[in-house]
């Protein structure tokens, strides 16, 4: 009684399709897929961008785009 069988899930799936329709569910699937693809591309681009160094000057934070430069 504690777990759902395959028949319970099939009934839930049929009700969801009847309530939302196949077109709307297809659009949700496409939107979700493009969001995941965009997230993966963003993570890949994050690895390609240079790191930004942060230092404190006079009590305020200053960001330097080139972390590999020699700081004096």
C-alpha positions as CSV (number, residue, x, y, z in Angstrom):
1,X,0.0,0.0,0.0
2,X,3.0,2.3,0.6
3,X,4.4,2.3,-3.0
4,X,2.7,3.0,-6.3
5,X,2.4,0.3,-8.9
6,X,2.8,0.9,-12.7
7,X,-1.0,1.2,-13.0
8,X,-1.1,4.1,-10.6
9,X,1.5,5.9,-12.6
10,X,-0.3,5.2,-15.9
11,X,-3.5,6.6,-14.4
12,X,-1.7,9.7,-13.2
13,X,-0.1,10.2,-16.6
14,X,-3.5,9.9,-18.4
15,X,-5.0,12.5,-16.1
16,X,-2.1,14.9,-16.6
17,X,-2.4,14.5,-20.4
18,X,-6.1,15.1,-20.2
19,X,-5.7,18.2,-18.0
20,X,-2.8,19.9,-19.8
21,X,-3.0,18.4,-23.3
22,X,-0.2,17.0,-25.4
23,X,0.7,20.3,-27.0
24,X,1.4,22.1,-23.7
25,X,3.3,19.1,-22.3
26,X,5.4,19.1,-25.5
27,X,6.2,22.8,-25.1
28,X,7.2,22.2,-21.5
29,X,9.5,19.4,-22.6
30,X,11.1,21.6,-25.3
31,X,11.6,24.5,-22.8
32,X,13.1,22.2,-20.2
33,X,15.5,20.7,-22.8
34,X,16.6,24.1,-24.0
35,X,17.1,25.3,-20.4
36,X,19.4,22.3,-19.7
37,X,21.3,22.9,-23.0
38,X,21.8,26.6,-22.1
39,X,23.0,25.6,-18.6
40,X,25.5,23.2,-20.1
41,X,26.8,25.8,-22.5
42,X,27.1,28.3,-19.7
43,X,29.1,25.9,-17.6
44,X,31.4,25.2,-20.6
45,X,31.8,28.9,-21.3
46,X,32.6,29.4,-17.6
47,X,35.7,27.2,-17.9
48,X,36.9,29.2,-20.9
49,X,36.7,32.6,-19.3
50,X,39.6,34.0,-17.3
51,X,39.3,34.2,-13.5
52,X,38.9,37.6,-11.9
53,X,41.2,38.4,-9.0
54,X,39.9,40.3,-6.1
55,X,42.0,42.4,-3.8
56,X,41.3,45.0,-1.1
57,X,42.6,48.5,-1.6
58,X,41.9,51.0,1.1
59,X,39.1,49.0,2.7
60,X,37.2,48.5,-0.6
61,X,37.3,45.6,-3.0
62,X,38.9,46.0,-6.4
63,X,38.5,43.4,-9.2
64,X,41.2,42.8,-11.7
65,X,40.3,41.0,-14.9
66,X,43.8,39.6,-15.5
67,X,44.7,37.4,-12.5
68,X,48.0,36.3,-14.0
69,X,49.6,39.8,-14.0
70,X,52.3,40.5,-11.4
71,X,50.9,42.7,-8.6
72,X,53.1,45.3,-7.0
